[in-house]
Amino acid sequence: MPGLSNQRHAADGGKLAAFSNRELQRALDRRSLNYQETYICPVCRHGQITALTLMDAFACDFCRHIFTANLLEQSIHVEDSSQPMTWRWNGHNWKAANQLDTDLTIVIWLVGVALVLLPPALIWLPSHTFPPLQGSAWAWFPSVWIGLTFAAHLTFVAWLLAEHYQVPFYITYKVRLREALGRR
């Protein structure tokens, strides 16, 4: 049985060599944050951020956000937004570093739910209390009005949440729309 044992050790050695080669390749692929390289933009995830000339900052060529960098902590902070957003570079991609204020987040979501549900409820209540006559020409109108009110308020709140959280696909389409309209 010594031959079987030698085959098993050879197979294990091959797996170990392949595993260490993968780890070595992954370690070589990691790169530290510096001003000489380009990185994918953490906001829009479409453009590339590069160093601004004569400045210790980065800028995205797509969404035009400006970032300041902390090379010791391997992090960047967006400077041209009202939201305090920070990301850390892990050698491959960006990880969000800022924690949102949970009290503010809860308030934003509660106000959003109230803005979406309260207006249609205010229209539904009188239409349910004083329903139109069955068979009348305008019997359909309260239902359509409630649906339109709900859709309009939901769209408005979704837009506000996308602006607040700076959702990447929203930022991408916002920039593309601006480019299509010829504005920068």
Disulfide bonds with the S-S distance in Angstrom:
none
